[in-house]
């Protein structure tokens, strides 16, 4: 991987515009020490040691050495393939995914700059690489975020990254409390409906009423349960008088008084005189 702390290729482009470098067409001509020092001075560590311990007869020799030493280990085609096939992993956050995209894009641009000499072609290829990176973020992040990114007219990669990070925060809030956040998202739509608002309000009200609602099964009044009812008789009389209306109904059905079948069900009433006569006959016999 190219050393990102020591940007080689921008420095090479800057030095090539120097007048003394432009006039260096002969390989035998020595590079001026002042120019070489300006170029090597920002380096540190192994990069600075490698440049100071070698002798370069011309600018072309130094340029070839830097390209060979600090170029990306992967081939140009492999780096482009990495960019065109990048996608978000299942357990990867959007921030981690965008960092990988930006890192791969920088490597691809560096490889293009190394392998392209025509500046017109170079600018077109850089624009193409930025567009590829934008498309990979929009279409190959997780589906929950990709759906919202596709509905936006995103022009640059930075714009897409900021919008994707916001969508990730909303998604995390939704996963922490799915139902209520879904109702909040419906209410925050550009054209919210009245029914969506009523559903959200009714849901919050029902949660409170379910916790506080009490209904007595005996007196049918709210505010208390049957165990707390004052109108309920003691436990000894609950079996017979818990529901007087039902007992009256049972008596009317079991012992009809005014129906035609009453005479068939029960014999005629016996008077006291008839009962005494029957007892007298029994004693005489």
C-alpha positions in Angstrom: 0.0 0.0 0.0 1.2 3.5 -0.8 2.5 5.6 2.1 -0.4 8.0 2.7 1.5 10.0 5.3 4.1 10.9 2.6 2.1 11.8 -0.6 4.6 11.0 -3.4 2.7 11.8 -6.5 1.4 15.3 -5.7 5.0 16.2 -4.7 6.3 14.8 -8.0 3.8 16.9 -10.0 4.8 20.0 -8.0 8.6 19.4 -8.6 8.1 18.8 -12.3 6.8 22.3 -12.7 10.1 23.7 -11.4 12.2 25.5 -14.0 15.4 23.7 -13.3 13.6 20.3 -13.4 12.1 21.2 -16.8 15.5 21.9 -18.2 16.9 18.6 -16.9 16.8 16.6 -20.2 20.2 15.0 -19.8 20.6 11.9 -17.6 24.2 13.0 -16.7 23.0 16.3 -15.2 22.9 16.4 -11.4 19.8 17.5 -9.5 20.4 20.7 -7.6 20.8 19.9 -3.9 18.3 22.7 -2.8 15.5 21.2 -4.9 16.2 17.7 -3.7 16.3 18.9 -0.1 12.9 20.5 -0.5 11.4 17.3 -1.8 13.0 14.9 0.7 12.7 17.2 3.8 8.9 16.4 4.5 9.8 12.6 4.5 10.4 10.8 7.7 11.6 7.4 8.8 12.4 4.8 6.2 11.4 7.1 3.3 13.9 9.8 4.2 16.7 7.3 4.8 16.1 5.5 1.5 16.3 8.8 -0.4 19.3 10.3 1.4 21.5 7.1 1.1 21.3 7.0 -2.7 22.8 9.0 -5.4 20.7 10.1 -8.3 22.2 11.5 -11.5 19.0 13.1 -12.8 15.5 13.9 -12.0 14.2 11.0 -14.1 16.2 8.5 -12.0 14.8 9.9 -8.8 11.3 9.8 -10.2 11.6 6.2 -11.3 13.0 5.2 -7.9 10.2 6.8 -6.0 7.5 5.2 -8.2 9.0 1.8 -7.9 9.5 2.0 -4.1 6.3 3.6 -3.1 3.8 2.4 -5.6 0.9 0.1 -4.4 1.8 -3.5 -4.1 -1.3 -4.5 -6.0 -1.6 -4.2 -9.7 -3.5 -1.3 -11.2 -6.3 -3.6 -12.5 -6.6 -5.2 -9.0 -7.1 -1.9 -7.3 -9.8 -0.9 -9.8 -11.5 -4.2 -9.3 -11.4 -3.7 -5.5 -13.3 -0.4 -5.9 -15.9 -1.8 -8.4 -16.7 -4.8 -6.1 -16.7 -3.2 -2.7 -19.8 -3.6 -0.6 -20.9 -3.4 3.1 -20.4 -6.4 5.3 -23.3 -7.6 7.4 -21.9 -6.5 10.8 -20.1 -3.5 9.4 -21.3 0.0 10.3 -21.9 2.7 7.7 -18.9 4.7 9.0 -16.6 1.7 8.6 -17.9 1.0 5.1 -17.4 4.7 4.0 -13.8 4.6 5.4 -13.1 1.5 3.3 -14.6 3.2 0.2 -12.5 6.4 0.7 -9.3 4.4 1.3 -9.9 2.3 -1.8 -10.7 5.3 -3.9 -7.5 7.1 -2.9 -5.5 4.0 -3.9 -7.3 3.8 -7.2 -6.7 7.5 -8.0 -3.0 7.1 -7.0 -2.7 4.1 -9.4 -4.4 6.0 -12.2 -2.0 9.0 -11.7 1.0 6.6 -11.9 -0.2 4.9 -15.1 -1.6 7.9 -17.0 0.5 10.6 -18.5 -2.1 12.5 -20.5 -3.7 15.1 -18.1 -7.0 15.2 -20.1 -7.4 11.4 -19.7 -6.4 11.6 -16.1 -9.1 14.1 -15.1 -11.7 12.0 -16.8 -10.6 8.8 -15.1 -10.6 10.5 -11.7 -14.2 11.7 -12.3 -15.1 8.1 -13.3 -13.6 6.6 -10.1 -15.5 9.1 -7.9 -18.7 8.1 -9.6 -18.0 4.4 -9.1 -17.3 5.0 -5.4 -20.6 7.0 -5.1 -22.6 4.2 -6.8 -21.0 1.5 -4.6 -22.1 3.4 -1.5 -25.6 4.1 -2.7 -26.4 0.6 -4.1 -24.3 -1.7 -1.9 -24.8 -0.6 1.6 -27.4 -2.4 3.7 -30.9 -2.5 2.1 -32.5 -0.4 4.9 -30.2 2.5 4.1 -29.7 1.9 0.4 -33.5 2.4 -0.2 -33.4 5.9 1.2 -30.1 6.8 -0.6 -31.6 5.8 -4.0 -34.5 8.2 -3.5 -32.1 11.1 -3.2 -30.4 12.9 -6.0 -26.9 12.6 -4.6 -24.1 14.3 -6.6 -21.0 13.7 -4.6 -19.5 11.0 -2.3 -19.3 13.4 0.7 -23.0 14.2 0.4 -23.9 10.5 0.2 -21.7 9.7 3.3 -23.3 12.4 5.5 -26.8 11.3 4.5 -26.0 7.6 5.0 -24.7 8.3 8.5 -27.9 10.1 9.4 -30.0 7.2 8.2 -27.9 4.8 10.3 -28.7 6.8 13.4 -32.5 6.7 12.6 -32.2 3.0 11.9 -30.6 2.4 15.3 -33.3 4.4 17.1 -36.0 2.4 15.2 -34.4 -0.9 16.3 -34.3 0.1 19.9 -38.1 0.8 19.9 -39.6 -0.4 16.6 -43.3 0.4 17.0 -43.2 3.9 18.4 -40.4 5.0 16.1 -42.3 3.7 13.1 -45.2 5.9 14.2 -42.9 8.8 14.6 -41.4 8.2 11.1 -45.0 8.2 9.7 -45.8 11.5 11.4 -42.6 13.1 10.2 -43.3 12.3 6.5 -43.7 15.1 4.1 -47.4 14.3 3.7 -48.6 12.7 6.9 -52.1 11.3 7.0 -54.7 12.0 9.7 -55.2 8.2 10.2 -51.5 7.7 11.0 -51.6 10.5 13.6 -54.7 9.0 15.2 -53.1 5.5 15.3 -50.1 6.9 17.2 -52.2 8.9 19.6 -54.6 6.0 20.2 -51.7 3.7 20.8 -50.2 5.9 23.5 -53.6 6.4 25.2 -54.5 2.7 25.1 -51.2 1.8 26.9 -52.2 4.0 29.8 -55.9 2.9 29.9 -55.0 -0.8 29.8 -52.8 -0.3 32.9 -55.4 1.8 34.9 -58.8 0.3 33.6 -60.8 -1.7 36.2 -64.4 -3.1 35.8 -66.4 -4.8 38.4 -68.1 -8.0 37.2 -70.8 -7.7 39.9 -72.1 -4.2 39.8 -70.8 -3.4 36.3 -69.1 -0.2 37.4 -65.7 1.0 36.6 -62.9 1.9 39.1 -62.8 -1.3 41.1 -62.8 -5.1 40.7 -65.3 -7.7 42.0 -63.1 -8.4 45.0 -63.3 -4.8 46.0 -67.0 -4.3 45.4 -69.0 -3.0 48.4 -72.4 -4.1 47.0 -71.3 -7.7 46.8 -72.9 -9.7 49.7 -70.7 -11.8 52.1 -69.2 -15.0 51.0 -72.0 -17.2 52.7 -74.8 -15.7 50.6 -73.0 -15.3 47.3 -74.1 -18.7 46.0 -77.8 -18.0 46.4 -78.0 -14.3 46.0 -75.2 -13.4 43.7 -77.6 -13.0 40.8 -81.2 -12.6 41.9 -82.5 -12.1 38.4 -81.2 -15.5 37.3 -82.8 -17.3 40.3 -86.2 -15.7 39.5 -85.9 -16.8 35.9 -85.1 -20.4 37.1 -88.2 -20.4 39.3 -90.4 -19.2 36.5 -89.2 -21.9 34.2 -89.3 -24.8 36.7 -92.6 -23.9 38.4 -95.0 -22.3 35.9 -98.0 -20.8 37.7 -100.2 -19.5 34.9 -99.5 -21.9 32.1 -101.9 -24.6 30.9 -99.4 -27.3 31.8 -99.5 -26.4 35.5 -102.5 -28.7 36.2 -100.8 -31.6 34.5 -97.6 -31.1 36.4 -99.1 -30.8 39.9 -102.4 -32.4 41.4 -105.3 -30.3 42.7 -105.1 -28.8 46.2 -106.7 -30.9 49.0 -108.8 -29.0 51.6 -108.6 -29.6 55.4 -112.1 -31.2 55.6 -111.2 -33.7 52.9 -108.0 -34.6 54.7 -109.8 -35.1 58.1 -112.4 -37.4 56.4 -109.7 -39.5 54.8 -108.0 -39.9 58.3 -111.3 -40.9 59.9 -111.9 -43.6 57.3 -108.4 -45.0 57.9 -109.0 -45.2 61.7 -112.4 -46.9 61.3 -111.0 -49.6 59.1 
